[in-house]
């Protein structure tokens, strides 16, 4: 189930959310032809800890669907979190969630030689922050359902937990779980 929109529109322009979306899209299309090489060079390999590669990996995506799902979730949930905590705090929040997600995966994960890429850990943190800040917002979800955000996000989180154990090893679901938990904790300090 894909969220289509929420009933709480941000009153301010979410500059950082828009900037992050644009950066992810531009980087994807600029490096599309050499994507495999770029992922090898700048993806984060948990068994070979490199802080710089944690940062670069957050802007790399495996394919167009990976990119589209990440930026869509960033757009749906990021604007409200950014509006509530402020632009600069939101940027810090985004990076801290993404960095923490990668570190948690590198400590607890089991596929430490496969490069981690994508903004999913940071966006999972945004979902955690949204859960705390806007639990009663209503979400319209495809195909045609309404959910309170806390129900939708908790279902999403439970699916991520299940996928940690039963999913394929190519997706860092543990990073999603870690980012989500860090997002919940951080937003309490930043709001």
C-alpha positions, 0 to 999 in steps of 0.5 A: 500500500502506497501513501498518496497524500496526507491531510496535513499540508505544510504551510511553508515551502519544504526547501530541504525536502525539495533539495534532497529530492532534486539531489537524489534525482540529479545524481541518479540520472547523471551517473545512470550509465556508470551506475554499477561502477559508481555503486562499487566506488561510493556505496557503503560496504559495512565490512569496510567502514568508511564514513564518507561512503555512508554519506555518498551511499545515501544518494545512490539508488539501484534502479528507477523504482528504488529512487521513485519509492524513496523520493515519494516517501520523502515527499509525503512525510518529509514536508511536515517533519521539516515544517515542524522542526525547521529547515536546518534541524531537518537536514541534520535529522535526515543525515543523522538518521541515514548515518545511524541506519548504516552504522546499525546495519554494519554492527548487526547486519549479516551481508557486510560485503554488499554495498548499502545504497539509497536514502531508505535509512534516512527516510525511515527515520523521517517516518519515525519522526512523523509517527511521533509528531503527527500520529493522528494525521490521515493518509490516503493510501493506494488503492483507496483507503484512509489510515491514521498515520500511526496505523500505516507507519506501524504496519510499515514498521512491522513489515520491515521487522518481518523482512529483516528475518524473511526478506532477501539479503539484498535489501538492508531492512535492518537499516530501515528498522534502525533508521526508524528507531533513531528517527523516533528518538531524535525527533523528541530532541529536535521538535 
